[in-house]
């Protein structure tokens, strides 16, 4: 069996690619979202109620469709990174990376010895199709895409070094955490936050790496695409589900009017 190619890296051709955050932890909803036309889908292991088995089920649900899957880990734990790679995640996003040293450690966690310290699962792992993929260990690095998130002032201050780290394939800016880190929670369009976002984008581009960002508001997504971001999350499944439900309820009951003012999830 041939080594599985990474569909996400194939998308990054210089044209903005638009994706959706999957936060329900449901393989059924992941499969529904895979039929809607997004270029990529992110399975959120940080804030969503996900475990390794639920992430696996979502990868399996998406596999039959066109969108490229990304898996966001909950933290920098190399043991978890190993498990996510072993179940077949080829594109990983790691949150809250603030230094080049952290970035280099993450790279090492995704590489087999001697380039890193990823444990060898041999014929036990889905990524190697349980031994059916020839030379998986020798070629695995070719189709692993490692995305690091910059989502703090410290991360922005070190963005050039982070982006330039060998083995980091892309950088994703997290506007929600970034705005909170500089005293403007919930206001990613504040001038101070936008200045930091622009700095992170510039540093990533100087390193020759693709840059991504979360922008559920249409105007923001269009602007970020014009600015040069390569992959942009324009939707969150939970928010879209809730917004649609509230809109339907408003048409028929008094519940929707009160419900629409409730807080929405942010990532």
C-alpha positions as CSV (number, residue, x, y, z in Angstrom):
1,X,0.0,0.0,0.0
2,X,1.3,3.5,-0.9
3,X,2.1,6.0,1.9
4,X,-1.0,8.1,2.5
5,X,-0.5,11.7,1.1
6,X,-1.5,14.7,3.3
7,X,-4.5,16.4,1.7
8,X,-4.0,19.6,3.7
9,X,-0.5,20.5,2.5
10,X,-1.8,19.9,-1.0
11,X,-4.3,22.8,-0.5
12,X,-1.7,25.4,0.4
13,X,-1.0,26.8,-3.1
14,X,-1.2,30.5,-2.3
15,X,-5.0,30.9,-2.6
16,X,-6.9,31.3,0.7
17,X,-8.5,28.0,1.8
18,X,-11.5,28.2,4.1
19,X,-12.3,25.8,6.9
20,X,-14.6,25.0,9.8
21,X,-13.9,24.3,13.5
22,X,-15.5,21.0,14.8
23,X,-16.3,21.4,18.5
24,X,-19.2,19.0,19.1
25,X,-17.1,15.8,19.5
26,X,-19.5,14.0,17.2
27,X,-18.4,11.9,14.3
28,X,-22.0,12.2,12.9
29,X,-21.8,16.0,12.8
30,X,-18.2,15.8,11.4
31,X,-19.5,13.7,8.5
32,X,-22.3,16.2,7.9
33,X,-19.8,19.1,7.8
34,X,-17.6,17.1,5.4
35,X,-20.3,17.3,2.8
36,X,-20.8,21.1,3.0
37,X,-18.0,22.4,0.8
38,X,-15.3,23.5,3.3
39,X,-11.7,23.0,2.2
40,X,-10.6,21.8,5.6
41,X,-12.1,20.8,9.0
42,X,-10.4,21.1,12.3
43,X,-11.2,18.5,15.0
44,X,-10.7,20.4,18.3
45,X,-9.0,18.5,21.0
46,X,-8.4,21.5,23.2
47,X,-11.7,23.0,24.1
48,X,-14.2,20.4,22.7
49,X,-15.1,17.2,24.7
50,X,-12.8,15.0,22.7
51,X,-10.6,12.0,23.5
52,X,-8.3,10.0,21.3
53,X,-11.1,7.5,20.4
54,X,-13.6,10.3,19.5
55,X,-11.0,12.1,17.4
56,X,-10.3,8.8,15.6
57,X,-14.0,8.3,14.9
58,X,-14.2,11.8,13.4
59,X,-11.1,11.2,11.2
60,X,-12.8,8.0,9.9
61,X,-16.0,9.9,9.3
62,X,-14.3,12.6,7.3
63,X,-12.0,10.3,5.3
64,X,-14.5,9.5,2.6
65,X,-14.9,13.2,1.7
66,X,-12.9,16.1,0.2
67,X,-12.1,18.3,3.2
68,X,-8.7,17.9,4.7
69,X,-8.7,17.1,8.4
70,X,-6.6,18.9,11.0
71,X,-6.4,17.8,14.6
72,X,-5.8,20.3,17.4
73,X,-4.1,18.8,20.5
74,X,-5.0,19.9,24.0
75,X,-1.4,20.8,24.9
76,X,2.2,20.0,24.1
77,X,2.2,16.5,25.6
78,X,4.5,14.3,23.4
79,X,2.7,11.2,24.5
80,X,-0.6,12.6,23.2
81,X,1.0,13.8,20.0
82,X,2.3,10.3,19.5
83,X,-1.2,8.8,19.9
84,X,-2.7,11.4,17.5
85,X,-0.1,10.6,14.9
86,X,-0.6,6.9,15.4
87,X,-4.3,7.0,14.8
88,X,-3.7,8.7,11.5
89,X,-3.7,12.5,12.1
90,X,-1.3,13.9,9.5
91,X,-1.9,17.6,10.2
92,X,-1.6,18.6,13.9
93,X,-2.2,22.0,15.4
94,X,-0.6,22.7,18.8
95,X,-1.9,25.6,20.9
96,X,-0.1,28.3,22.8
97,X,3.4,28.1,21.4
98,X,5.5,31.0,22.8
99,X,9.2,30.2,22.1
100,X,11.4,28.6,19.4
101,X,12.5,26.1,22.0
102,X,8.9,24.9,22.5
103,X,8.5,24.7,18.7
104,X,11.6,22.6,18.3
105,X,10.4,20.2,21.1
106,X,7.1,19.8,19.2
107,X,9.0,19.0,16.0
108,X,11.0,16.3,17.8
109,X,7.8,14.8,19.2
110,X,6.6,14.2,15.6
111,X,9.8,12.6,14.3
112,X,11.1,9.1,14.7
113,X,14.6,8.6,15.9
114,X,17.2,9.8,15.1
115,X,15.5,13.1,14.1
116,X,13.2,13.0,17.1
117,X,11.8,10.8,19.8
118,X,8.4,9.6,18.5
119,X,7.7,6.1,19.7
120,X,7.6,3.3,17.1
121,X,4.3,1.5,17.0
122,X,5.1,-0.7,14.0
123,X,2.2,-2.7,12.8
124,X,-0.1,-1.6,15.6
125,X,-1.0,1.8,14.2
126,X,-3.6,3.1,11.8
127,X,-1.2,5.6,10.3
128,X,0.8,2.7,8.8
129,X,-2.5,0.9,8.0
130,X,-1.4,-1.7,10.5
131,X,1.7,-2.6,8.6
132,X,0.3,-2.4,5.1
133,X,2.1,0.8,4.2
134,X,5.6,0.0,3.2
135,X,8.4,2.0,4.8
136,X,6.0,4.1,6.8
137,X,8.6,4.9,9.5
138,X,11.1,6.1,6.9
139,X,8.6,8.3,5.1
140,X,6.2,9.5,7.7
141,X,7.8,12.9,8.1
142,X,7.1,13.7,4.4
143,X,3.4,13.8,5.0
144,X,3.2,15.3,8.6
145,X,2.2,18.9,8.7
146,X,2.9,20.6,12.1
147,X,1.0,23.9,12.7
148,X,1.8,25.9,15.8
149,X,-0.5,28.5,17.3
150,X,0.7,31.9,18.3
151,X,-1.9,33.3,20.6
152,X,-0.1,35.5,23.2
153,X,2.0,38.7,23.2
154,X,5.0,36.5,24.1
155,X,4.3,34.3,21.1
156,X,4.2,37.3,18.8
157,X,7.4,38.7,20.2
158,X,9.0,35.4,19.3
159,X,7.1,34.8,16.1
160,X,10.1,35.2,13.8
161,X,12.1,32.5,15.7
162,X,9.1,30.2,16.0
163,X,8.2,30.4,12.3
164,X,11.8,29.9,11.3
165,X,12.1,26.7,13.3
166,X,13.0,23.8,11.0
167,X,10.1,21.4,11.0
168,X,7.4,23.9,11.7
169,X,5.2,23.8,8.6
170,X,2.7,26.6,9.3
171,X,1.6,29.1,11.9
172,X,-2.0,29.8,13.1
173,X,-2.9,33.0,14.9
174,X,-5.5,32.6,17.7
175,X,-7.3,36.0,18.0
176,X,-9.4,35.1,21.0
177,X,-6.5,34.2,23.3
178,X,-4.3,36.9,21.8
179,X,-6.8,39.6,22.5
180,X,-7.2,38.3,26.1
181,X,-3.5,38.3,26.6
182,X,-3.2,42.0,25.9
183,X,-6.2,43.1,27.9
184,X,-8.8,43.3,25.2
185,X,-10.8,40.0,25.8
186,X,-13.5,39.4,23.2
187,X,-12.2,42.3,20.9
188,X,-9.8,40.8,18.3
189,X,-10.4,43.8,16.1
190,X,-8.9,46.2,18.6
191,X,-6.1,48.2,17.0
192,X,-3.5,46.7,19.5
193,X,-4.6,43.2,18.7
194,X,-4.6,43.8,15.0
195,X,-1.1,45.1,15.2
196,X,0.0,41.9,16.8
197,X,-1.8,39.8,14.3
198,X,-0.1,41.7,11.5
199,X,3.3,41.1,13.1
200,X,2.7,37.4,13.4
201,X,1.6,37.2,9.8
202,X,4.7,39.2,8.6
203,X,7.0,36.9,10.6
204,X,5.4,33.8,9.2
205,X,5.7,35.0,5.6
206,X,9.3,36.1,6.1
207,X,10.0,32.5,7.1
208,X,8.3,31.3,3.9
209,X,5.6,29.4,5.9
210,X,1.7,29.5,5.4
211,X,-0.3,31.4,8.0
212,X,-3.8,30.7,9.3
213,X,-6.3,32.4,11.5
214,X,-9.8,32.0,12.9
215,X,-12.4,34.6,11.5
216,X,-16.0,33.6,11.8
217,X,-17.2,37.1,10.8
218,X,-17.4,37.3,7.0
219,X,-15.8,40.8,6.8
220,X,-12.9,39.6,8.9
221,X,-12.4,36.5,6.8
222,X,-12.3,38.5,3.6
223,X,-9.9,41.0,5.0
224,X,-7.5,38.4,6.3
225,X,-7.6,36.7,3.0
226,X,-6.6,39.9,1.3
227,X,-3.9,40.4,3.9
228,X,-2.3,37.1,2.9
229,X,-3.5,34.5,5.3
230,X,-3.5,31.1,3.6
231,X,-6.0,29.1,5.6
232,X,-8.9,30.7,7.4
233,X,-11.5,29.2,9.7
234,X,-14.8,30.9,8.8
235,X,-17.2,28.8,10.9
236,X,-17.6,26.9,14.1
237,X,-20.1,24.0,14.0
238,X,-21.5,24.7,17.4
239,X,-22.1,28.4,16.6
240,X,-23.7,27.6,13.3
241,X,-26.0,25.0,14.9
242,X,-27.0,27.3,17.7
243,X,-27.5,30.3,15.4
244,X,-29.7,28.3,13.1
245,X,-31.7,26.9,16.1
246,X,-32.2,30.4,17.6
247,X,-33.3,31.8,14.3
248,X,-35.9,29.0,13.9
249,X,-37.1,29.4,17.5
250,X,-37.5,33.2,17.0
251,X,-39.8,32.6,14.2
252,X,-42.2,30.6,16.3
253,X,-41.7,31.2,20.0
254,X,-40.6,33.8,22.5
255,X,-37.6,31.6,23.5
256,X,-35.4,32.6,20.7
257,X,-35.4,36.3,21.6
258,X,-33.9,35.6,24.9
259,X,-31.6,32.8,23.7
260,X,-29.9,34.9,21.0
261,X,-28.4,37.2,23.7
262,X,-26.7,34.2,25.4
263,X,-22.9,33.9,25.1
264,X,-21.4,31.9,22.2
265,X,-18.3,29.6,22.3
266,X,-15.0,31.2,21.2
267,X,-11.8,29.4,20.5
